[in-house]
Amino acid sequence: MPPRPLLIRNARVLTPDRVLPRSAVLLAEGRIKAVGPSVSEPVHAETLDAGGRLLSPGLIDIHINGGFGTTFSDADPEAIHGVSVSLLKEGVTSYLATLLSLPFDRTVAAIRSIGEASRKEGGARILGIHLEGPFLNPLRRGAHRKDHVRPPSLSEFKLLMKESRGLLRMMTLAPELPGAAGVIRCGWRRGVLMAAGHSEATAEELERGVDAGISHVTHLFNAMRPFHHREEGIMDAALLDDRLSCELIYDRKHCTRNAMTLALRLKPPGRLILVSDAMFALRARKGLHRVDGDEYEVGTKEVRLAGSGVLAGSAVSLLDTVKLLSEDFRLPAETVLPMASANPARALGLPLGEIRPGRPADLVVFDSNWKAWAVIVGGRRWK
């Protein structure tokens, strides 16, 4: 049963063009019906007075591996749904459940669990699945287990596509590996966002990947060939090629202020995407955790493999990265929030992330301290 119409009034509304002061947004049948300084209130509509707070599109995290003690790689549908519910408190209204490199049978089991969880009501929407691997360069595997990384296989990719039943939305792979081009072309033809990552690619090898269908770069600056002033590689090519969107984990660990400055100066604003790359460690207790046969040391905002100290995903939410970026660079909400809403939606080819009539009613009201004061998914207030 669709929710009653909801009128959010007395809000600073972040539209695609500007922030509208003291305006209203009408939601009905799960969609945005009207936006403006004066919107008529339908009979029997619920009302929400935002008290001058900022009304924003809901945040969209296209790279999140889990959170709140749960990892998507081995969680059951109920636990995954629990993550969806908890993400509302972080202002996230939709996300791609991301899977690290796993053996084929475990990947299939995880895909099925995510698929079942995606059909449950309440919580942030599961837009689909992001396969981060297993077709990664072993030299740049990061925290991915060496025995789980393998060469690109078109037949395996097609089987994973079949098992996902349309939920596979994004795949990260190393474009320089033999066989990668066939996988990239197949994914691109089927509407999957194909991303370069965990890669030793040269600029020329990335170019060939772009020609095959790559349009995105996973966690820029991390797990890739570093910048060299005489050898053009994936990093400098990603920064300079405007055909590529680039995601960044701005937790001050995976991406420092200077590195973020380079990205802000070199990439068009619409091609920068903030992600959390959060693991089970998001809002989990600090200390040692054993997950998938490995031990991790969880800190305040970072996760490292115990023993080696390799940085492994983050312990921050997407909202944390928005807040840090806004604070460190003194950027207004209208500059930062699209990097976590409109830009990821555009990269996925989905009509989300903007407050305009006809779009799905996934919204967040933020207070002055970047707290999610109210969260609306599908026109229904959940928080």
C-alpha positions in Angstrom: 0.0 0.0 0.0 1.5 3.4 -1.0 2.2 5.9 1.8 0.0 8.9 2.2 1.1 12.1 0.4 3.8 13.9 2.4 4.4 17.6 2.3 7.8 18.7 3.6 7.7 22.4 4.2 9.9 25.2 5.6 13.0 23.6 4.1 16.1 24.7 2.3 15.7 22.5 -0.7 18.8 21.3 -2.7 17.7 21.2 -6.3 19.9 20.4 -9.3 20.3 24.1 -9.9 20.5 25.8 -6.5 19.3 25.7 -2.9 15.8 27.1 -2.6 15.2 28.9 0.7 12.0 28.3 2.7 10.5 26.0 0.2 8.3 22.9 0.1 8.3 19.5 -1.6 5.3 17.4 -2.1 5.6 13.6 -2.2 2.9 11.2 -3.4 2.9 7.6 -4.7 6.5 7.3 -3.9 7.6 10.1 -6.1 8.3 13.8 -6.0 5.2 15.7 -7.3 6.0 19.4 -6.7 8.9 21.6 -5.6 8.8 25.3 -4.9 8.3 28.2 -2.5 4.5 27.6 -2.4 3.1 24.1 -2.9 -0.5 23.3 -2.3 -1.2 20.8 0.5 -3.5 17.9 -0.6 -6.3 16.8 1.6 -5.3 14.1 4.1 -1.6 14.7 3.4 1.0 14.3 6.2 3.1 17.3 6.9 6.7 17.6 8.0 8.1 21.0 9.1 11.8 20.9 8.4 12.4 24.0 10.5 14.7 25.6 8.0 16.9 22.5 7.7 18.5 21.3 4.5 16.4 18.9 2.4 18.7 16.8 0.2 18.5 13.8 -2.1 19.2 10.6 -0.2 22.8 9.5 -0.3 23.8 6.6 -2.6 26.8 4.5 -1.7 28.0 2.4 -4.7 30.9 0.8 -2.8 30.1 -0.6 0.6 31.1 -4.1 1.8 29.0 -4.2 4.9 28.7 -2.5 8.3 27.6 -2.7 11.9 29.4 -6.0 12.4 28.1 -7.6 9.2 29.9 -8.3 5.9 27.9 -9.0 2.8 30.2 -11.8 1.7 28.9 -14.2 4.3 25.7 -12.7 5.7 22.2 -14.1 5.6 19.4 -12.0 4.2 18.2 -10.9 7.6 21.6 -9.6 8.6 21.9 -7.8 5.2 18.5 -6.2 5.8 19.8 -5.1 9.2 22.5 -3.1 7.5 20.0 -1.5 5.2 17.9 -0.4 8.2 21.0 0.9 10.1 22.2 2.9 7.0 19.1 5.1 7.2 20.7 6.7 10.3 23.7 7.6 8.1 21.5 9.4 5.5 22.0 6.5 3.0 18.8 5.7 1.1 20.2 3.3 -1.5 23.4 1.4 -2.1 25.2 -1.3 -4.1 26.0 -4.3 -1.8 29.7 -4.9 -2.6 31.4 -8.3 -2.6 35.1 -8.8 -2.3 36.9 -11.6 -4.3 35.5 -15.0 -3.3 35.5 -18.5 -4.6 32.8 -18.9 -7.3 30.3 -20.9 -5.1 30.6 -18.4 -2.2 30.0 -15.5 -4.6 26.9 -17.2 -5.9 25.6 -17.8 -2.3 26.3 -14.2 -1.4 24.5 -12.9 -4.5 21.4 -15.0 -3.6 21.4 -13.7 0.0 21.6 -10.1 -1.3 18.8 -10.8 -3.8 16.5 -12.0 -1.0 17.4 -9.1 1.2 16.7 -6.6 -1.6 13.0 -7.7 -1.6 12.5 -6.8 2.0 10.7 -3.6 2.9 12.2 -0.9 5.1 15.7 0.4 5.2 17.9 1.7 2.4 17.2 0.3 -1.0 19.6 -2.3 -2.4 20.0 -1.0 -5.9 22.1 -4.0 -6.9 25.5 -5.7 -6.5 29.0 -4.4 -7.0 31.5 -7.2 -7.7 34.9 -5.9 -6.6 36.8 -8.7 -8.1 37.7 -11.5 -8.5 39.4 -10.5 -11.8 42.0 -8.3 -10.1 45.8 -7.9 -10.6 47.5 -9.9 -7.8 50.1 -7.2 -7.5 47.4 -4.7 -6.5 45.0 -7.0 -4.6 45.2 -4.9 -1.4 43.2 -6.8 1.3 41.7 -9.3 -1.2 42.9 -12.8 -0.5 45.5 -14.0 -3.0 43.8 -17.4 -3.4 40.5 -15.7 -4.3 41.9 -13.5 -7.1 41.9 -15.1 -10.5 42.3 -14.2 -14.2 39.3 -12.8 -16.1 36.9 -15.4 -17.4 34.0 -14.5 -19.7 32.2 -17.8 -19.0 32.4 -17.2 -15.2 31.2 -13.6 -15.7 28.2 -14.8 -17.7 27.3 -17.3 -15.0 27.5 -14.6 -12.4 25.3 -12.4 -14.5 22.8 -15.2 -14.8 22.8 -15.8 -11.0 22.4 -12.1 -10.2 19.1 -12.0 -12.2 19.6 -8.4 -13.1 21.1 -7.3 -9.8 24.7 -7.0 -11.0 25.1 -3.3 -11.5 28.8 -2.7 -11.2 32.1 -4.7 -11.6 35.6 -3.7 -10.7 38.4 -5.5 -12.6 42.0 -4.9 -13.8 41.7 -3.9 -17.5 45.3 -4.9 -18.3 44.8 -8.6 -17.6 44.4 -11.1 -20.5 40.7 -11.7 -21.1 39.6 -8.5 -19.4 38.4 -6.9 -22.7 35.9 -9.6 -23.4 34.4 -9.3 -19.9 34.3 -5.5 -20.1 32.5 -5.6 -23.5 30.0 -8.1 -22.2 29.2 -6.2 -19.1 28.9 -2.9 -20.9 26.4 -4.3 -23.4 24.3 -5.6 -20.5 24.3 -2.2 -18.7 26.8 -3.0 -16.0 29.0 -0.1 -14.8 32.4 -1.5 -15.6 35.2 0.0 -13.5 39.0 -0.2 -13.4 40.6 -1.0 -10.1 43.1 -3.0 -8.2 45.2 -2.5 -11.3 48.7 -2.1 -12.7 47.4 -0.7 -16.0 49.4 1.8 -18.0 47.5 4.8 -19.5 47.5 2.9 -22.8 46.0 -0.2 -21.2 43.3 1.8 -19.5 42.6 3.5 -22.8 41.9 0.1 -24.4 39.7 -0.7 -21.4 37.7 2.5 -21.9 37.3 1.6 -25.6 35.8 -1.7 -24.5 33.4 -0.1 -22.1 35.0 1.0 -18.8 33.6 4.3 -17.6 34.6 4.4 -14.0 37.6 4.1 -11.7 37.3 2.4 -8.3 38.8 4.1 -5.2 41.2 6.5 -7.0 44.7 6.5 -5.6 44.3 3.2 -3.9 45.4 -0.3 -5.1 46.7 1.0 -8.4 50.0 1.8 -10.2 51.3 5.0 -8.5 52.0 8.2 -10.4 55.4 8.4 -12.2 56.6 11.5 -14.0 58.0 9.4 -17.0 55.6 6.5 -17.1 51.9 7.3 -17.8 49.7 5.0 -15.7 46.1 4.5 -14.6 46.2 7.2 -12.0 47.1 10.2 -14.1 45.0 8.9 -17.0 42.0 8.6 -14.7 42.4 12.2 -13.5 42.8 13.6 -17.0 40.2 11.6 -19.0 36.8 13.3 -18.5 35.0 10.2 -19.9 35.8 8.5 -16.6 34.1 9.1 -13.3 36.3 8.5 -10.3 35.3 7.4 -6.8 37.2 8.5 -3.7 37.2 7.3 -0.1 37.6 10.6 1.7 38.3 9.4 5.2 41.7 11.2 5.4 43.4 7.7 5.3 42.6 6.3 1.9 42.7 9.8 0.5 44.6 12.7 2.0 43.7 16.3 1.7 46.4 16.9 -1.0 45.3 14.0 -3.0 41.7 15.2 -2.8 42.8 18.6 -3.9 44.2 17.1 -7.1 41.0 15.4 -7.8 38.9 18.5 -7.2 41.1 20.6 -9.5 41.5 18.1 -12.3 38.1 16.3 -12.6 34.8 18.0 -13.6 32.5 18.2 -10.5 30.0 15.8 -12.1 32.7 13.0 -12.4 33.7 12.8 -8.8 31.9 10.2 -6.6 32.3 9.8 -2.9 32.1 6.3 -1.5 32.5 4.8 1.9 34.2 1.4 1.0 32.9 0.6 4.5 33.4 -2.9 5.9 31.9 -4.7 8.8 33.8 -2.2 10.9 31.4 0.7 10.4 30.1 1.5 13.9 31.6 -1.8 15.2 33.8 -2.0 18.3 37.5 -1.2 18.0 40.1 -4.0 18.2 40.7 -7.3 16.6 38.0 -9.0 14.5 38.2 -12.3 12.6 36.3 -12.2 9.3 36.5 -14.6 6.4 39.5 -16.3 7.8 41.5 -13.1 8.2 42.2 -10.9 11.3 41.5 -7.2 11.1 42.4 -4.4 13.4 39.6 -1.9 13.6 40.5 1.7 14.5 38.5 4.9 14.7 38.1 5.4 11.0 40.2 2.7 9.4 40.6 -1.1 9.1 43.9 -2.9 8.6 44.9 -6.5 8.1 46.4 -7.6 11.4 50.1 -8.3 11.1 50.7 -6.8 7.7 49.0 -3.4 8.4 47.6 -3.3 4.9 44.7 -0.8 4.7 41.5 -2.7 4.1 38.3 -0.8 3.5 37.1 1.9 5.9 35.2 2.3 9.1 33.4 5.4 8.0 30.0 6.0 6.4 29.3 7.9 3.2 27.9 10.7 5.3 31.2 10.8 7.2 33.0 11.4 4.0 30.6 14.2 3.0 31.1 15.9 6.3 34.9 15.6 6.2 35.1 16.9 2.7 32.8 19.9 3.5 34.8 20.7 6.6 38.3 20.3 5.2 37.7 22.3 2.0 35.0 24.7 3.3 32.7 23.5 0.5 28.9 24.3 0.6 26.4 21.5 0.7 25.4 22.1 -2.9 28.9 21.3 -4.0 29.6 18.2 -1.8 26.2 16.4 -1.7 25.9 15.7 -5.4 29.1 13.7 -5.2 27.2 11.3 -2.9 23.8 11.4 -4.7 23.4 12.7 -8.2 26.8 11.7 -9.5 26.7 8.0 -8.4 23.1 7.8 -9.8 24.3 9.2 -13.1 27.1 6.8 -13.3 24.7 3.9 -12.8 22.2 5.4 -15.2 19.5 5.5 -12.6 16.9 8.4 -12.1 17.8 9.0 -8.5 19.8 11.6 -6.6 18.0 14.8 -7.6 15.0 16.7 -6.2 12.8 17.3 -9.2 9.3 16.3 -10.1 8.9 12.8 -11.2 12.0 11.4 -9.4 11.7 8.7 -6.7 11.1 10.3 -3.3 14.3 9.3 -1.5 15.3 12.3 0.6 17.1 13.3 3.7 16.7 16.3 6.0 20.1 17.3 7.5 20.6 19.5 10.4 23.5 22.0 10.7 25.8 19.3 12.2 25.3 16.9 9.3 23.0 14.7 11.3 20.2 12.9 9.4 17.2 14.5 11.1 14.6 12.8 8.9 15.0 10.1 6.2 12.4 9.4 3.5 12.5 6.3 1.2 9.9 5.8 -1.5 7.9 8.7 -0.1 7.6 7.1 3.4 9.4 8.6 6.4 11.5 5.9 8.1 13.4 8.0 10.6 
